[in-house]
């Protein structure tokens, strides 16, 4: 599971560690926890399971090879931004993270292709999003974490309504959600996206879907139909096999959960201490 950094009085410790399994690959760690993985020689290589699933979604949701205007809420090591730049040259991408130390480290030690139209800002993700023009993005990736938890302000219907405002017709929201055991948080998040978007889907490993272990869920929302058939096939064929829920199967998963607003939104649950063991 990857972390992004929200506002907090004391900045978390940020460091890089070489991945011994792949040449020229690095892990970005926040307070000792793997937050992003980058292969500098091959930006199309996606190591984290949930990033692979978002990568599949980008591949299928937009015309092959066409540039995609993308906003990344949570910059991290810019893994997905590098992937989009490599697979869709000419894409206009903007990213935000509130941790200037993280951004400085990535710029200095994990440089990206300077031919890419990619800019990174420092700031609060929700405030930064509010300043974007309506209809100015094709894709918004929501991957913001304070420590190991998504801040409540980035889980509400009001927040996702603003994401929808920024998206152009046919645009797509992809959100990384962490949850486990009773799955109350992710069910509420799925209900919240369904209150905003006409079409939604959820992707996760079977064991995570059943609450047997803590893990990542990818939630998708759009006002246009999603490429769920092929996306489900790709997720199933991944080394870390995943299942896709949509329509009635997703409705059954969400049953009883209600959309959350700013007044009752809460941070995502904290994961168990050993969840990030590799």
Buried (B, 14 or more C-beta within 10 A) or exposed (E): BBBBBBEEEEBBEBEBEEBEEBEEBBBBBBBEBBBBBBBBEBBEBBBBBBBBBBBBBBBBBBEEEEBBBBBBBBBBBBBBBBBBBBBBBEBBBBBBBBBEBBBEBBEEEBEBEEEBEBEBBBBBBBEBBEEBEEEBBBBBBBBBBBBBBBBBBBBBBBBBBBBBBBBBEEBBBBBBBBBBEEBBBBBBBBBBBBBBBEBBBBBBBEEBBEBEEBBBBBBBBBBEEBBBEEBBEBBEEBEEEBBBBBEEEBBEBBEEBEBBBEEEBBBBBEBEEEBBEE
